[in-house]
Amino acid sequence: MLIDLLFSWLGLIIVAFFILSQAVKITNEYERGVIFRLGRFAGVRGPGLFLIIPVIERMVKIDLRIITLDVPAQEVITNDNIPITVDAVVYFKVSDPKKAVIEVENYMLATSKISQTSLREVVGASNLDELLAEREKINQKLYEIIDRATDPWGVKVTGVTVKDVKIPEEMQRAIAKQAEAERMKRAKIILAEGEYMAAQKLKEAGEILKTDPVILRYLETLTEAAKEKNTTILFPVEMLGFFKKLKEKE
């Protein structure tokens, strides 16, 4: 009789411990518990310790910290018909635990899929030059599209970054040749501009010489004298006026 009573009390203690373990819930500061009572939404609880009714109530725990999502590499053809491979990183967090549980089956998977689709859409509508030179603009477009799509799920996007743009090897060689041709073009333009300025100066000097026969004769003599070694050349006073005129022309 006593043994049966002990077993009864032991059974009650085990049942009570089991019920208590199911009733007591603890969530961290960065977590919330979405409570369902007989299948219906009953509120969001936490952080800290709280009780639920076992069997009748069920809790789904949601992490509110920022999640880093790597978007897999996507093969895309840009707006100027260049095939590339591009990947990205999306930073997001749950802003509304209720929506994150009720409105979407798996908010992590859904955010990943919409990120991949948006990446292909934005890159496909852009030129290669925009992807390489205006990366911040592309990031902003992706952020706006993904954030707008995930907002009904209680998910807030905090940032999107295009991580890497891979170009086919043959296209890299073509781009390198184009850049080299552009550099040569600029060098030729600079050289031509220099030659043009030099020709202008020579023309101006010639106009001055035509009006001053003394200087002209002196320069002719100077040219002949320069051919001889160990020659000392003295400049006459008239040359100062010539140099002054050249200076005024500049």
One Martini backbone bead per residue (centre of mass of N, CA, C, O) as a GRO file, in nm:
protein
  250
    1MET     BB    1   0.059   0.062  -0.022
    2LEU     BB    2   0.303   0.252   0.012
    3ILE     BB    3   0.422   0.200  -0.265
    4ASP     BB    4   0.183   0.300  -0.432
    5LEU     BB    5   0.196   0.590  -0.320
    6LEU     BB    6   0.482   0.656  -0.415
    7PHE     BB    7   0.424   0.610  -0.718
    8SER     BB    8   0.207   0.827  -0.740
    9TRP     BB    9   0.381   1.068  -0.656
   10LEU     BB   10   0.596   1.027  -0.869
   11GLY     BB   11   0.406   1.062  -1.112
   12LEU     BB   12   0.312   1.348  -1.041
   13ILE     BB   13   0.594   1.479  -1.049
   14ILE     BB   14   0.657   1.412  -1.342
   15VAL     BB   15   0.416   1.556  -1.466
   16ALA     BB   16   0.470   1.835  -1.343
   17PHE     BB   17   0.751   1.869  -1.468
   18PHE     BB   18   0.662   1.847  -1.763
   19ILE     BB   19   0.460   2.082  -1.761
   20LEU     BB   20   0.661   2.299  -1.664
   21SER     BB   21   0.864   2.268  -1.900
   22GLN     BB   22   0.639   2.353  -2.114
   23ALA     BB   23   0.554   2.636  -1.975
   24VAL     BB   24   0.842   2.730  -1.964
   25LYS     BB   25   0.983   3.034  -2.102
   26ILE     BB   26   1.286   3.151  -2.281
   27THR     BB   27   1.411   3.467  -2.389
   28ASN     BB   28   1.608   3.667  -2.538
   29GLU     BB   29   1.668   3.990  -2.619
   30TYR     BB   30   1.679   3.892  -2.948
   31GLU     BB   31   1.392   3.761  -2.875
   32ARG     BB   32   1.077   3.608  -2.979
   33GLY     BB   33   0.738   3.495  -2.893
   34VAL     BB   34   0.503   3.325  -3.083
   35ILE     BB   35   0.163   3.284  -3.001
   36PHE     BB   36  -0.050   2.986  -2.997
   37ARG     BB   37  -0.413   2.923  -2.959
   38LEU     BB   38  -0.546   2.680  -3.110
   39GLY     BB   39  -0.409   2.825  -3.384
   40ARG     BB   40  -0.417   3.112  -3.264
   41PHE     BB   41  -0.332   3.421  -3.226
   42ALA     BB   42  -0.185   3.550  -2.889
   43GLY     BB   43   0.103   3.677  -2.931
   44VAL     BB   44   0.393   3.857  -2.804
   45ARG     BB   45   0.688   3.741  -2.633
   46GLY     BB   46   0.922   3.915  -2.468
   47PRO     BB   47   1.174   3.906  -2.291
   48GLY     BB   48   1.233   3.617  -2.103
   49LEU     BB   49   1.005   3.502  -1.862
   50PHE     BB   50   0.735   3.264  -1.936
   51LEU     BB   51   0.399   3.141  -1.980
   52ILE     BB   52   0.236   2.847  -2.096
   53ILE     BB   53  -0.006   2.634  -2.228
   54PRO     BB   54  -0.005   2.327  -2.249
   55VAL     BB   55  -0.115   2.216  -2.573
   56ILE     BB   56  -0.274   2.488  -2.625
   57GLU     BB   57   0.010   2.617  -2.651
   58ARG     BB   58   0.238   2.782  -2.891
   59MET     BB   59   0.585   2.837  -2.983
   60VAL     BB   60   0.765   3.086  -3.185
   61LYS     BB   61   1.094   3.154  -3.251
   62ILE     BB   62   1.252   3.483  -3.296
   63ASP     BB   63   1.507   3.648  -3.463
   64LEU     BB   64   1.627   4.004  -3.451
   65ARG     BB   65   1.877   3.987  -3.594
   66ILE     BB   66   2.109   4.040  -3.819
   67ILE     BB   67   2.124   3.904  -4.148
   68THR     BB   68   2.349   3.720  -4.353
   69LEU     BB   69   2.306   3.704  -4.714
   70ASP     BB   70   2.404   3.492  -4.964
   71VAL     BB   71   2.401   3.541  -5.299
   72PRO     BB   72   2.407   3.360  -5.549
   73ALA     BB   73   2.538   3.314  -5.838
   74GLN     BB   74   2.458   3.497  -6.140
   75GLU     BB   75   2.354   3.453  -6.470
   76VAL     BB   76   2.395   3.739  -6.686
   77ILE     BB   77   2.254   3.968  -6.923
   78THR     BB   78   2.310   4.256  -7.023
   79ASN     BB   79   2.195   4.533  -7.193
   80ASP     BB   80   2.481   4.495  -7.379
   81ASN     BB   81   2.531   4.179  -7.421
   82ILE     BB   82   2.685   4.072  -7.147
   83PRO     BB   83   2.822   3.805  -6.997
   84ILE     BB   84   2.769   3.740  -6.645
   85THR     BB   85   2.885   3.710  -6.296
   86VAL     BB   86   2.679   3.759  -5.999
   87ASP     BB   87   2.699   3.878  -5.659
   88ALA     BB   88   2.563   3.899  -5.313
   89VAL     BB   89   2.463   4.099  -5.017
   90VAL     BB   90   2.221   4.059  -4.750
   91TYR     BB   91   2.070   4.277  -4.506
   92PHE     BB   92   1.859   4.155  -4.234
   93LYS     BB   93   1.540   4.181  -4.043
   94VAL     BB   94   1.307   4.136  -3.799
   95SER     BB   95   1.025   4.361  -3.735
   96ASP     BB   96   0.775   4.134  -3.747
   97PRO     BB   97   0.698   3.842  -3.601
   98LYS     BB   98   0.412   3.787  -3.694
   99LYS     BB   99   0.456   3.807  -4.004
  100ALA     BB  100   0.699   3.602  -4.022
  101VAL     BB  101   0.489   3.361  -3.953
  102ILE     BB  102   0.211   3.417  -4.113
  103GLU     BB  103   0.285   3.540  -4.415
  104VAL     BB  104   0.527   3.322  -4.413
  105GLU     BB  105   0.680   3.022  -4.415
  106ASN     BB  106   0.992   3.126  -4.513
  107TYR     BB  107   1.176   3.405  -4.479
  108MET     BB  108   1.458   3.316  -4.568
  109LEU     BB  109   1.386   3.190  -4.843
  110ALA     BB  110   1.225   3.427  -4.960
  111THR     BB  111   1.457   3.636  -4.950
  112SER     BB  112   1.650   3.479  -5.131
  113LYS     BB  113   1.472   3.467  -5.389
  114ILE     BB  114   1.419   3.776  -5.424
  115SER     BB  115   1.721   3.846  -5.451
  116GLN     BB  116   1.783   3.688  -5.708
  117THR     BB  117   1.570   3.818  -5.890
  118SER     BB  118   1.663   4.116  -5.851
  119LEU     BB  119   1.951   4.083  -5.954
  120ARG     BB  120   1.877   4.001  -6.244
  121GLU     BB  121   1.703   4.248  -6.311
  122VAL     BB  122   1.908   4.482  -6.264
  123VAL     BB  123   2.147   4.376  -6.434
  124GLY     BB  124   1.982   4.336  -6.704
  125ALA     BB  125   1.922   4.671  -6.704
  126SER     BB  126   2.233   4.700  -6.728
  127ASN     BB  127   2.540   4.812  -6.782
  128LEU     BB  128   2.866   4.743  -6.746
  129ASP     BB  129   2.960   5.028  -6.665
  130GLU     BB  130   2.763   5.055  -6.426
  131LEU     BB  131   2.868   4.809  -6.259
  132LEU     BB  132   3.168   4.926  -6.234
  133ALA     BB  133   3.108   5.254  -6.169
  134GLU     BB  134   2.788   5.220  -6.026
  135ARG     BB  135   2.747   5.042  -5.757
  136GLU     BB  136   2.571   5.216  -5.565
  137LYS     BB  137   2.325   5.235  -5.751
  138ILE     BB  138   2.266   4.930  -5.759
  139ASN     BB  139   2.231   4.889  -5.455
  140GLN     BB  140   1.986   5.078  -5.425
  141LYS     BB  141   1.792   4.927  -5.610
  142LEU     BB  142   1.796   4.659  -5.456
  143TYR     BB  143   1.700   4.764  -5.186
  144GLU     BB  144   1.420   4.870  -5.276
  145ILE     BB  145   1.304   4.606  -5.392
  146ILE     BB  146   1.344   4.410  -5.149
  147ASP     BB  147   1.208   4.581  -4.926
  148ARG     BB  148   0.928   4.593  -5.063
  149ALA     BB  149   0.882   4.276  -5.076
  150THR     BB  150   0.939   4.215  -4.747
  151ASP     BB  151   0.746   4.392  -4.575
  152PRO     BB  152   0.487   4.193  -4.551
  153TRP     BB  153   0.686   3.987  -4.369
  154GLY     BB  154   0.856   4.155  -4.149
  155VAL     BB  155   1.102   4.258  -4.332
  156LYS     BB  156   1.421   4.433  -4.297
  157VAL     BB  157   1.626   4.606  -4.501
  158THR     BB  158   1.973   4.738  -4.456
  159GLY     BB  159   2.138   4.594  -4.705
  160VAL     BB  160   2.317   4.608  -5.032
  161THR     BB  161   2.582   4.407  -5.201
  162VAL     BB  162   2.787   4.395  -5.463
  163LYS     BB  163   3.057   4.179  -5.479
  164ASP     BB  164   3.077   4.034  -5.781
  165VAL     BB  165   3.220   4.071  -6.120
  166LYS     BB  166   3.219   3.844  -6.390
  167ILE     BB  167   3.422   3.817  -6.678
  168PRO     BB  168   3.499   3.707  -6.956
  169GLU     BB  169   3.807   3.664  -7.089
  170GLU     BB  170   3.756   3.785  -7.375
  171MET     BB  171   3.631   4.050  -7.259
  172GLN     BB  172   3.879   4.148  -7.104
  173ARG     BB  173   4.059   4.184  -7.355
  174ALA     BB  174   3.875   4.392  -7.496
  175ILE     BB  175   3.884   4.605  -7.270
  176ALA     BB  176   4.192   4.643  -7.271
  177LYS     BB  177   4.210   4.741  -7.567
  178GLN     BB  178   4.024   4.984  -7.531
  179ALA     BB  179   4.195   5.128  -7.317
  180GLU     BB  180   4.452   5.152  -7.489
  181ALA     BB  181   4.322   5.317  -7.719
  182GLU     BB  182   4.240   5.556  -7.538
  183ARG     BB  183   4.528   5.635  -7.448
  184MET     BB  184   4.641   5.688  -7.735
  185LYS     BB  185   4.442   5.907  -7.810
  186ARG     BB  186   4.521   6.108  -7.587
  187ALA     BB  187   4.822   6.132  -7.664
  188LYS     BB  188   4.774   6.245  -7.951
  189ILE     BB  189   4.618   6.496  -7.865
  190ILE     BB  190   4.840   6.622  -7.690
  191LEU     BB  191   5.057   6.632  -7.915
  192ALA     BB  192   4.894   6.806  -8.114
  193GLU     BB  193   4.860   7.048  -7.925
  194GLY     BB  194   5.164   7.105  -7.893
  195GLU     BB  195   5.227   7.149  -8.195
  196TYR     BB  196   5.028   7.380  -8.236
  197MET     BB  197   5.156   7.578  -8.031
  198ALA     BB  198   5.436   7.581  -8.162
  199ALA     BB  199   5.341   7.691  -8.439
  200GLN     BB  200   5.226   7.954  -8.328
  201LYS     BB  201   5.493   8.064  -8.218
  202LEU     BB  202   5.648   8.060  -8.488
  203LYS     BB  203   5.457   8.246  -8.635
  204GLU     BB  204   5.494   8.490  -8.446
  205ALA     BB  205   5.798   8.513  -8.483
  206GLY     BB  206   5.787   8.561  -8.792
  207GLU     BB  207   5.625   8.825  -8.783
  208ILE     BB  208   5.841   8.984  -8.625
  209LEU     BB  209   6.083   8.945  -8.825
  210LYS     BB  210   5.956   9.095  -9.071
  211THR     BB  211   5.957   9.382  -8.899
  212ASP     BB  212   6.284   9.300  -8.829
  213PRO     BB  213   6.577   9.299  -9.006
  214VAL     BB  214   6.798   9.303  -8.790
  215ILE     BB  215   6.723   9.042  -8.646
  216LEU     BB  216   6.734   8.859  -8.893
  217ARG     BB  217   7.037   8.896  -8.955
  218TYR     BB  218   7.137   8.801  -8.678
  219LEU     BB  219   7.024   8.510  -8.689
  220GLU     BB  220   7.181   8.422  -8.936
  221THR     BB  221   7.461   8.467  -8.808
  222LEU     BB  222   7.411   8.283  -8.562
  223THR     BB  223   7.384   8.018  -8.722
  224GLU     BB  224   7.672   8.020  -8.839
  225ALA     BB  225   7.834   8.051  -8.568
  226ALA     BB  226   7.726   7.779  -8.429
  227LYS     BB  227   7.908   7.584  -8.607
  228GLU     BB  228   8.132   7.687  -8.437
  229LYS     BB  229   8.376   7.643  -8.224
  230ASN     BB  230   8.441   7.845  -7.969
  231THR     BB  231   8.186   8.048  -7.950
  232THR     BB  232   8.104   8.383  -7.889
  233ILE     BB  233   7.791   8.524  -7.792
  234LEU     BB  234   7.637   8.838  -7.860
  235PHE     BB  235   7.377   9.043  -7.749
  236PRO     BB  236   7.191   9.279  -7.852
  237VAL     BB  237   6.968   9.522  -7.770
  238GLU     BB  238   6.748   9.448  -7.986
  239MET     BB  239   6.673   9.166  -7.861
  240LEU     BB  240   6.498   9.266  -7.625
  241GLY     BB  241   6.254   9.350  -7.797
  242PHE     BB  242   6.195   9.072  -7.914
  243PHE     BB  243   6.143   8.922  -7.643
  244LYS     BB  244   5.917   9.113  -7.551
  245LYS     BB  245   5.718   9.044  -7.780
  246LEU     BB  246   5.694   8.743  -7.716
  247LYS     BB  247   5.584   8.779  -7.429
  248GLU     BB  248   5.324   8.938  -7.512
  249LYS     BB  249   5.201   8.693  -7.684
  250GLU     BB  250   5.145   8.489  -7.431
   0.00000   0.00000   0.00000
